[in-house]
Amino acid sequence: MELETVNKLYLELSQVVTAKTARELELEDLLTSARAIAQRGGEATAWDRFDAAVARAGVGSVTAKVFKVLPSDG
């Protein structure tokens, strides 16, 4: 095999390996929405619709992480 052919195959393989799946793109979109919602304090948010979108993405509602307000948060 010529070096040029090997380089082209390597480039194509690296693009396939690093490509995001549809699920990854969906979860990234949901995280972006969640951050925007948090930044505006949850105002004007259709929580039921957001929760349904998260559930459709296969994300459960039980988590080990809790983000409660702490005394150090002021």
C-alpha angles and dihedrals in degrees: 000000000000120000091242091056092048090050092051092049091048091051092050092047092049090053092052093047094049097042115115119238122236089254092052090051091049093049091047089052091050091049090050089052092047091052092049090049091050092049092056092044095249093290118155092009123147093219095182091054092046091048091050091051091051091048091050088055088059097251114146125219097232116091138168090216118084122189101193121156110268127205088247089059089073 
